[in-house]
Amino acid sequence: MASSKTAPKTSKPTQKKTPSTQLAVAFSGGLDSTVLLHATIKAHGKKNVHAFHVHHGIQKEADQWQAHCKAVVKKFGCHFDTRNVKLNKQSNIESQARNLRYEALTQMCEAHKIQDLLLAHHLDDQAETVLIQLMRGAGLPGLSAMPQVKSNELIHLWRPFLNMRRKDLEIYAKEHQLTWIEDPSNEDETYRRNAVRKSILPTLEKFQKGAIENLARSAKHLGEAQGLLNQLADIDLGLIETKEGLSKTNLIRLYKTSQARATNALRRWLSKNGLAYPSEERLTAWWSELTQARLDAKLQWDHDQCVIRLWRGHLSITQDLNAQAKGKEEAKSEGEWTFKKVPANSKKPGIAKDRFEKAKQKGLINTMAREGGEKFKVDSKRPRRSLKNLYQEAAIPPWQRDVPLLYIGEELVAVAGIGVSADWQTTDGPRFTLEWQAA
């Protein structure tokens, strides 16, 4: 910081996109986020800044902190929103609080139609993260620590203070007479990050001057190396990935050429689909199964609340792991059948309007879950066939076959993904087309 009276720069890197007019700041009320909020308002104007606070309820002072943040924002004159989250204190508190915080911040960004969220992480935080990841035995993705810019489908995350020391923020806060919250839990060294901050890093600084800056610099170099690996993985995925998923044949061919390169491609594929990196132990087990599996083999792995399946020679990801556990009765409520009128000049087949309305008046139309053994007529010139055979011909994977069935009385009239029974289709007179719309 050239001058302590100069606001820390919050201008965002321009290589990703043009900064939007409306910005959000993750505002805990602590020193770092208070400085960030103040500096962002100075740089962009109070009408363009939103302060978002997340109430974790971990500390008994949480209500007071929420009120403090509201009061500070009122004084600053910018916009304010807050969310309360509830933690399960039986699991990892640090990890859970972090995940719930980002979920709540994303929800508030969506609610206010904001795409850019600023976070107050600084260089000391970066050094802590690198050291923690080293102790965990992390690979390049973990050792790269926190990127200055990170985007997902909904928002862009920016860390404008990542090259600044905490002591610089303290100077700025004092000279601008800012008030902030001191979280007593930050003194508790039973939390790993607090122990690193209060004991380990100061000790390292005694033996190596500039250790904190050097750790952060290493994270930057490692991040650049990870970026190059991602580019290589994307090249490899271009030869492996198809619309059905990852080709097992091409993936194993790459594995036999270079195990490290194949693993890099597999990790990249998982990451691009929003899944966490698997552990080294889990990856080893996956490769063992893949290399021994026949081309027509079926494999299934549960990972990061999803299912990864090998089917018909391709690896694919099913995002909704819980659908199987909900039960078939609940599955039918996850969408609805839609009926649309067929234009009078169209030759498109549909269900006769009068026939449908009579069935509706009698209460004969029902959506039911698949039980197995059902037969369906897709061709008026051919007999009914089992849904299993129709699914196989349509190349619909087994895990996508528990779909809603539309019955009129005792007769199966429509199957999501297959179509309408030939016995109920006509090209004459007023009629409806029928389609299942998933929720």
N, C-alpha and C positions, 0 to 999 in steps of 0.2 A: 504494500500500500504506500504509494508515494507520499501521500499526505493523509494524516488521520482524519482530517476534516472532509476528505473527499469520499463520497458515497461509494461503497464497494460496487464494482461494475456488475450489472445484472443483464447487460446486453447478451443475447444468446448467440451461439455459433450459427453462422448463416449458411453453412454447407448443406444443412438438412432441409430447411424450408424458410420462408419469410416469416418473421415473428408476427403473431396475431395481435390484434389490438387489446383483447381481453386476456389477462394472465391470472393464474391462481398461485397462491403461496401456501405451502403446507405449514401451518402456524401452530406450534405446540405451546408457545408462550415463553420458551427458553431463550437463552442469549442468541443462539445462532439464527433461529427463525424470526426473532424480533428484529435483528439487524437486517435480515433479508427482506422482510416486509417493509421496513422503513426505507431501505435503499431502493426497492422496486417501485414504491410510490413516488419517490423523488425522481426516478428515471422515467416512469411511464404515466404518472398522474393517478390520483386516487380513484377517479371514476373508472379506470381501466383495470383495477386490481381487486381481486377477491381473496380474502383470507379464509382458509378452510381448517377447522380444528376437529381433531378426533378425540373423544372422551373414552379412555380405555377402562376406567373404573378400577385400576389396579391399586392406586394409592388413595388413601382416605381424603386427600386434598383435591381429588380430581374435579369435584364440583366447583371448588374455589378457583382452580386453574381455568376451567371453562368460563367462569364469570370474569376472571382477569382478562382472558383473551378477548372476550366480547367488549370489555371496557376499553382496552387498548385500541381495538379496531374502531370503536366509536370515536375515540380521540383522533385517530389517524384519518378518519373520514372515508375509508374504503368499504367495500362490501364484505359481508360476513356470513358464513354458514358453518354448522357443526353437526356431527353425527356421534351417537353413542354406540359403542360395540361391547359385546359381552364375551369374556374369555373363559375357556375351560381350564381351570387352574390345576387340572390333573396332568396336563401335557406341558410341553416346552413353552414357557411364558414368553420368552424373548421372540422366538420364531412366530408364535401365534399372534402376538401383538403386532409384529411387523406386517404379517400377511393381512390381518384385519384392517390395519391402518391404510394400507394401499388400496384395499377393496373400498373402504369408505371414502377415501380421497377420489378414487375413480368415479364412484357414484355421484359425488358432489360435482365433479367436472361435467359429467353427463347431464345432471339436472340443470346446470347453468350454461350448458352448451359451450364449455371451455375445452380447448384442445391442448393447452400448454400449462403444465404444472411445474412450479419451481420448488426445489428442495434445498435445504440449507447445509448439506454435507460439505465439510471443508477438508483441507489437506490432512489434518490430524486424524479425522475419521477414516480417511483413505488408508493412512499408514496402519491404523488399528485393524482395518479389514484385511489388509495384506498379511499382517502377522497372524491373525486368527486363521486365515485360510492356509497359511504355511503349516501351522500346528495341526491342522486337520488333514494335511497331506493332499490338498486340492491340486487339480491340474491347472492348465492355463486359463480356462474360463473363470475359475475361482480366484486365481492369483491376479487376474486382470482387475479385480475388485470392482469399484463402481465407475461406470462410464459417465462422461460429462453429459452425454445425450443418449437417451434410450427411448425408443418408440414402440408402442404396441398398436393394436387395431383401434383403440379409442383415444389415447392421449400420447403426448410427447412429454417425457420427464427431462428436466434440465437441472444441472447442478452448477450454478455460476460461481460458487465459492470454492470449487474443488482444488484450486491452485493457491488458496489463501490459508494462512495459519489461524488458529483460533485466537491467538493473542492479538492479531490484527482486528478481529471482530470485537474483542473486548475494548480496545482503544476507541474504536468507532462508537460503540454503545455508550461509553462514558462521556465522550465529548459531545454526543447528541442527547445526553441525559435520558437515555432510554431505561425503562424498567422491565425486568424479566423475572421469570420463575426459576428457582433452583430446585430441581427434583432431588429429594433426599435419597432416592434409590440409586442415583449416580455415584454415591459414596460406598455402596454395598459391593465389596469385591468378591462376593460369592457369585456374582454375575461375571462371566468370562470377559466381556468387553470392558467392564469397569476395571478389572484386574490388569488387563493389558494397558489401559489408559493411565492408571494411577501408579502402577508398580513396574511393569516390564519396560514400557517405552522410555520412561525417565532413566531407568538403569542403562538401557542401550545408548541413550544420549550421552551418558557419562563416559562410556568407552569409545563411542564413535560420534563425533560432532556432526550434526546434520543427518543423523540416522532417520529421523522422521521424513525429511524431504527426500532422502534417498529411497526409502521404501515406497513412497508415493510415485517417484520417478520410475522405479522398477515396474510398478503397476501399469504405468503408461506404456512402457516398452512391451510388456507382456500382452497388453491389450492389442497393440499393433500386430504382434505375432499371432494372436488368436484371430484377428481380422484376416490375415493371410491364409490361415488354416480354413476359415469359413469360405474364402474364395475358392480354395482348392476343393473343398467339399462340394460346393455348388457345381463345379465342373464335373466332378464324379457323379453327382446326383443326376446331372443331365443325361448320363448314360445308363443310369440304374432306375430312375423313377419313371413310372408310367401313370396313367389315369387310375389304374387299379391299385397302385401302391408301389413298393419297392420290389423290383424283380429279384427273386431269390437267386436265380442263375447268375445274373450279372453281379450281384452283391458278393456271392461266394467266389466268383472269378476274381473280383478285386481283392477279396480277403486272401486268396492264395498268392496273389502278387505282392500285396503289402497289408499285413494285419492292421498296422497303425492307420493306414490310409482308409481302410474299410471302416474301422471303428470311428474315425473322424467323420466320415460320411454319414454313418448311422446316428451319431450324436447330433449332427447338424439337422438331419431329417426330423429327429424327435424335437429339437429346439424350435424348428420352424413350425411345428404343429402344436407348440405351446406346452410341451412336456419338459419336465426337469431331466437333467442328465442322470443316467443310472450310475450306480456304484460300479467300481471296477470288478467286484465279485459278481454282480448281477450280469454285467456285460460278458464276462468269461463264460458264465453258464449259458447265456443266449447263444454265443458263438458255438459252444459245444453242441447244443441241440440243432442249430441250423446246419452245421457242417455234416452232421450225421443223418439229417432228415432226407427222405426221398423227395423227389419233385412233387409228388401228389400228397405229401404228408400234411397234416393239420397240427399246428402249434398254437398255443395261447399263453400270453404272459400278461399279468396284471401289473400295471405301472402307473404311478402318479394319477390315480383315480380314473384310469382309462384301461382299455384292453388292446393289446397288440396281437394280431392274429396272422398266421401264415395259412393262406387258403388259395388253392389253385396256383401255386407258385409265386404268390405275391404277399408281402407284408403290408398290412393296413392297420389303421388306428380307429377304434370305435370310441368316440368321446363320451357317450352316455353309459358309463359302467353301471349306474344304478337302475337302469331300465329293467334288467333281468330280475332285480331284487324286489321291484315294486309289485310284481304279480300280474298275471294276465288281465285280471279284472280292472286294475288301474290303468293298464296300457291303453284301453279303449277310450279313456277320457283325455288323452294327450293330443287331441285334435278333433276335427269334425268333417263330416261329409258335406260337400257343397254341391248345389244343384244350379245349373245355369241353362237358360233357354237357348235352344238351337235356332239360329235365324231361319226365317221361313224359306229363303231361297237356297239354303244349304242342304247338301246331300249327306251330311254327317249323321251317323246313327245315334240314337239316344233312347231313353225310356219314355214311352208314351205318356203324355201329360195326364190324360183321364185315368189311365191305369194306376199311375203313381198316386194321384190325389185320392182315389178310392181307398187305396191301401193305407194312406196317411190318415184318412178319416176314421178308419177302423182300428187304428193304432197298431198296425202290423209291421211297421218299420222299426228295426232294432239293430244296433251295432253290438257285435259280440267278438270276444277274443277267440283266437284260433285254439283248437283243442287237439287237432291231429286227425287224419283220416278223411278230411273233407274232399269232395270232388266238385269240379267246376267245369262249365261248358263255355269254351271260348270260340268254338266254331260250330255253326248250326248244322254243318254236314258231318260232324264227327261226334262220337259219344263223349260223355263227361270224362274228365281225367283228374287224377289226384293233384292236389296243390303242390305236393312234393315234387312231382315230375315237372309241373309248370315252372316252379321256382328254379329247378335245375336248368331247364332250357333257357330261362331268362337270365341265368348267371347271377341270381340273387343269393348272396352269402347266407348261410344258415342263421346267423345271429340277426339278420334283418327280416326273418320270415314270420315272426310273431306280430303280425300286422292286424289291424281291425278288419272285420268281415261284416258286410251289410246284408242282413237278412230281411226279406219280406215274407212274413209268416214263417214257414219252415224251409223256405227256399233260399239258397245262397245266391244273391244277386250281384254283388260286387266285391272285389278283393283289391285292396290298396296295392299298387305296383303291378297288377295283372290286368284289370279291366272290369267290364260289365258282362254279365252272362249273356250269351247269344240268344237265349230264350226270352230275354227282356228287351232286346234291342229292335228298333224299327227305324225306317227312313221316311215314314209317312206321318203327316199331321204334326201338330204341336208336340214337342218332346223336350226332355232335359238331358244334358250331359251330366255325368257324375264323377266327382274327383275327391280324393281324401286330402285334406289340408292338415299337415302336422302342426301342433301347437308351437 
